[in-house]
Amino acid sequence: MTDFTTRLAKAKFRAWHRGTREADYTFGGFFDRYHAEWDEAGLDWFERLLERDDVDVMAWAMGTADVPAEFQGNHMSAMQRLDYVKI
């Protein structure tokens, strides 16, 4: 089983290498701002989020699409603030 630190490192890489600058800022910026607060459940949530299509997640973050029940909660509320995107 992969340890928490290794999982965080993999999640950071995946967050900052999405394929578009917009997605990198959304996922990567969110990771940088919040990862230090995550426990196992928080990292599990983010890893599941990384598996979803960027367009869907960005629509949820911007409030232009309904967030599926499995992603609703405090983490998505933080993502929807978009205060972590530094341009």
Biotite code that builds the C-alpha atoms (Angstrom):
import biotite.structure as struc

atoms = struc.array([
    struc.Atom([0.000, 0.000, 0.000], chain_id="A", res_id=1, res_name="MET", atom_name="CA", element="C"),
    struc.Atom([1.261, 3.457, -0.891], chain_id="A", res_id=2, res_name="THR", atom_name="CA", element="C"),
    struc.Atom([1.929, 5.776, 2.013], chain_id="A", res_id=3, res_name="ASP", atom_name="CA", element="C"),
    struc.Atom([0.177, 9.105, 2.455], chain_id="A", res_id=4, res_name="PHE", atom_name="CA", element="C"),
    struc.Atom([3.204, 11.225, 1.488], chain_id="A", res_id=5, res_name="THR", atom_name="CA", element="C"),
    struc.Atom([3.696, 9.303, -1.754], chain_id="A", res_id=6, res_name="THR", atom_name="CA", element="C"),
    struc.Atom([0.007, 9.596, -2.579], chain_id="A", res_id=7, res_name="ARG", atom_name="CA", element="C"),
    struc.Atom([0.186, 13.364, -2.001], chain_id="A", res_id=8, res_name="LEU", atom_name="CA", element="C"),
    struc.Atom([3.185, 13.652, -4.330], chain_id="A", res_id=9, res_name="ALA", atom_name="CA", element="C"),
    struc.Atom([1.371, 11.713, -7.058], chain_id="A", res_id=10, res_name="LYS", atom_name="CA", element="C"),
    struc.Atom([-1.773, 13.790, -6.600], chain_id="A", res_id=11, res_name="ALA", atom_name="CA", element="C"),
    struc.Atom([0.242, 17.013, -6.851], chain_id="A", res_id=12, res_name="LYS", atom_name="CA", element="C"),
    struc.Atom([1.829, 15.887, -10.101], chain_id="A", res_id=13, res_name="PHE", atom_name="CA", element="C"),
    struc.Atom([-1.521, 14.868, -11.555], chain_id="A", res_id=14, res_name="ARG", atom_name="CA", element="C"),
    struc.Atom([-3.117, 18.123, -10.395], chain_id="A", res_id=15, res_name="ALA", atom_name="CA", element="C"),
    struc.Atom([-0.495, 20.283, -12.107], chain_id="A", res_id=16, res_name="TRP", atom_name="CA", element="C"),
    struc.Atom([-0.299, 18.229, -15.319], chain_id="A", res_id=17, res_name="HIS", atom_name="CA", element="C"),
    struc.Atom([-3.873, 18.140, -16.590], chain_id="A", res_id=18, res_name="ARG", atom_name="CA", element="C"),
    struc.Atom([-3.186, 19.228, -20.150], chain_id="A", res_id=19, res_name="GLY", atom_name="CA", element="C"),
    struc.Atom([-4.592, 22.764, -20.194], chain_id="A", res_id=20, res_name="THR", atom_name="CA", element="C"),
    struc.Atom([-3.473, 25.804, -18.297], chain_id="A", res_id=21, res_name="ARG", atom_name="CA", element="C"),
    struc.Atom([-6.986, 26.420, -16.961], chain_id="A", res_id=22, res_name="GLU", atom_name="CA", element="C"),
    struc.Atom([-7.268, 22.908, -15.545], chain_id="A", res_id=23, res_name="ALA", atom_name="CA", element="C"),
    struc.Atom([-3.740, 23.089, -14.134], chain_id="A", res_id=24, res_name="ASP", atom_name="CA", element="C"),
    struc.Atom([-4.602, 26.278, -12.250], chain_id="A", res_id=25, res_name="TYR", atom_name="CA", element="C"),
    struc.Atom([-7.891, 24.853, -11.017], chain_id="A", res_id=26, res_name="THR", atom_name="CA", element="C"),
    struc.Atom([-6.643, 21.461, -9.843], chain_id="A", res_id=27, res_name="PHE", atom_name="CA", element="C"),
    struc.Atom([-3.081, 22.471, -9.013], chain_id="A", res_id=28, res_name="GLY", atom_name="CA", element="C"),
    struc.Atom([-4.021, 25.685, -7.268], chain_id="A", res_id=29, res_name="GLY", atom_name="CA", element="C"),
    struc.Atom([-6.616, 23.860, -5.207], chain_id="A", res_id=30, res_name="PHE", atom_name="CA", element="C"),
    struc.Atom([-4.081, 21.195, -4.285], chain_id="A", res_id=31, res_name="PHE", atom_name="CA", element="C"),
    struc.Atom([-1.457, 23.755, -3.264], chain_id="A", res_id=32, res_name="ASP", atom_name="CA", element="C"),
    struc.Atom([-3.924, 25.703, -1.140], chain_id="A", res_id=33, res_name="ARG", atom_name="CA", element="C"),
    struc.Atom([-5.643, 22.819, 0.672], chain_id="A", res_id=34, res_name="TYR", atom_name="CA", element="C"),
    struc.Atom([-3.556, 19.618, 0.676], chain_id="A", res_id=35, res_name="HIS", atom_name="CA", element="C"),
    struc.Atom([-1.916, 20.375, 4.032], chain_id="A", res_id=36, res_name="ALA", atom_name="CA", element="C"),
    struc.Atom([-5.360, 20.188, 5.657], chain_id="A", res_id=37, res_name="GLU", atom_name="CA", element="C"),
    struc.Atom([-6.279, 16.796, 4.207], chain_id="A", res_id=38, res_name="TRP", atom_name="CA", element="C"),
    struc.Atom([-6.513, 13.551, 6.058], chain_id="A", res_id=39, res_name="ASP", atom_name="CA", element="C"),
    struc.Atom([-6.949, 10.169, 4.336], chain_id="A", res_id=40, res_name="GLU", atom_name="CA", element="C"),
    struc.Atom([-10.577, 10.943, 3.485], chain_id="A", res_id=41, res_name="ALA", atom_name="CA", element="C"),
    struc.Atom([-9.667, 14.318, 1.994], chain_id="A", res_id=42, res_name="GLY", atom_name="CA", element="C"),
    struc.Atom([-6.959, 12.807, -0.171], chain_id="A", res_id=43, res_name="LEU", atom_name="CA", element="C"),
    struc.Atom([-9.309, 9.987, -1.203], chain_id="A", res_id=44, res_name="ASP", atom_name="CA", element="C"),
    struc.Atom([-11.823, 12.646, -2.316], chain_id="A", res_id=45, res_name="TRP", atom_name="CA", element="C"),
    struc.Atom([-9.208, 14.521, -4.342], chain_id="A", res_id=46, res_name="PHE", atom_name="CA", element="C"),
    struc.Atom([-7.867, 11.352, -5.967], chain_id="A", res_id=47, res_name="GLU", atom_name="CA", element="C"),
    struc.Atom([-11.402, 10.457, -7.076], chain_id="A", res_id=48, res_name="ARG", atom_name="CA", element="C"),
    struc.Atom([-11.829, 14.009, -8.397], chain_id="A", res_id=49, res_name="LEU", atom_name="CA", element="C"),
    struc.Atom([-8.651, 13.641, -10.455], chain_id="A", res_id=50, res_name="LEU", atom_name="CA", element="C"),
    struc.Atom([-10.261, 10.694, -12.239], chain_id="A", res_id=51, res_name="GLU", atom_name="CA", element="C"),
    struc.Atom([-13.123, 12.843, -13.525], chain_id="A", res_id=52, res_name="ARG", atom_name="CA", element="C"),
    struc.Atom([-13.123, 14.865, -16.742], chain_id="A", res_id=53, res_name="ASP", atom_name="CA", element="C"),
    struc.Atom([-11.559, 18.292, -16.319], chain_id="A", res_id=54, res_name="ASP", atom_name="CA", element="C"),
    struc.Atom([-14.470, 20.016, -18.050], chain_id="A", res_id=55, res_name="VAL", atom_name="CA", element="C"),
    struc.Atom([-16.949, 18.501, -15.597], chain_id="A", res_id=56, res_name="ASP", atom_name="CA", element="C"),
    struc.Atom([-14.922, 19.406, -12.507], chain_id="A", res_id=57, res_name="VAL", atom_name="CA", element="C"),
    struc.Atom([-14.327, 22.937, -13.721], chain_id="A", res_id=58, res_name="MET", atom_name="CA", element="C"),
    struc.Atom([-18.067, 23.355, -14.353], chain_id="A", res_id=59, res_name="ALA", atom_name="CA", element="C"),
    struc.Atom([-18.775, 22.180, -10.795], chain_id="A", res_id=60, res_name="TRP", atom_name="CA", element="C"),
    struc.Atom([-16.151, 24.589, -9.433], chain_id="A", res_id=61, res_name="ALA", atom_name="CA", element="C"),
    struc.Atom([-17.648, 27.500, -11.378], chain_id="A", res_id=62, res_name="MET", atom_name="CA", element="C"),
    struc.Atom([-21.197, 26.546, -10.456], chain_id="A", res_id=63, res_name="GLY", atom_name="CA", element="C"),
    struc.Atom([-22.362, 26.024, -14.030], chain_id="A", res_id=64, res_name="THR", atom_name="CA", element="C"),
    struc.Atom([-23.216, 22.346, -13.500], chain_id="A", res_id=65, res_name="ALA", atom_name="CA", element="C"),
    struc.Atom([-24.659, 20.369, -10.614], chain_id="A", res_id=66, res_name="ASP", atom_name="CA", element="C"),
    struc.Atom([-22.123, 18.626, -8.422], chain_id="A", res_id=67, res_name="VAL", atom_name="CA", element="C"),
    struc.Atom([-22.687, 14.861, -8.089], chain_id="A", res_id=68, res_name="PRO", atom_name="CA", element="C"),
    struc.Atom([-23.558, 13.748, -4.565], chain_id="A", res_id=69, res_name="ALA", atom_name="CA", element="C"),
    struc.Atom([-20.245, 11.907, -4.101], chain_id="A", res_id=70, res_name="GLU", atom_name="CA", element="C"),
    struc.Atom([-18.334, 15.195, -4.501], chain_id="A", res_id=71, res_name="PHE", atom_name="CA", element="C"),
    struc.Atom([-20.607, 17.522, -2.524], chain_id="A", res_id=72, res_name="GLN", atom_name="CA", element="C"),
    struc.Atom([-19.435, 18.826, 0.837], chain_id="A", res_id=73, res_name="GLY", atom_name="CA", element="C"),
    struc.Atom([-16.749, 20.989, 2.390], chain_id="A", res_id=74, res_name="ASN", atom_name="CA", element="C"),
    struc.Atom([-14.029, 20.194, -0.149], chain_id="A", res_id=75, res_name="HIS", atom_name="CA", element="C"),
    struc.Atom([-16.226, 21.123, -3.108], chain_id="A", res_id=76, res_name="MET", atom_name="CA", element="C"),
    struc.Atom([-17.404, 24.252, -1.302], chain_id="A", res_id=77, res_name="SER", atom_name="CA", element="C"),
    struc.Atom([-13.748, 25.267, -0.954], chain_id="A", res_id=78, res_name="ALA", atom_name="CA", element="C"),
    struc.Atom([-13.120, 24.476, -4.615], chain_id="A", res_id=79, res_name="MET", atom_name="CA", element="C"),
    struc.Atom([-16.077, 26.623, -5.649], chain_id="A", res_id=80, res_name="GLN", atom_name="CA", element="C"),
    struc.Atom([-14.593, 29.696, -3.939], chain_id="A", res_id=81, res_name="ARG", atom_name="CA", element="C"),
    struc.Atom([-11.871, 29.732, -6.631], chain_id="A", res_id=82, res_name="LEU", atom_name="CA", element="C"),
    struc.Atom([-9.765, 31.937, -4.322], chain_id="A", res_id=83, res_name="ASP", atom_name="CA", element="C"),
    struc.Atom([-6.788, 29.635, -4.845], chain_id="A", res_id=84, res_name="TYR", atom_name="CA", element="C"),
    struc.Atom([-6.409, 30.440, -8.567], chain_id="A", res_id=85, res_name="VAL", atom_name="CA", element="C"),
    struc.Atom([-3.610, 32.972, -8.920], chain_id="A", res_id=86, res_name="LYS", atom_name="CA", element="C"),
    struc.Atom([-3.348, 34.472, -12.357], chain_id="A", res_id=87, res_name="ILE", atom_name="CA", element="C"),
])
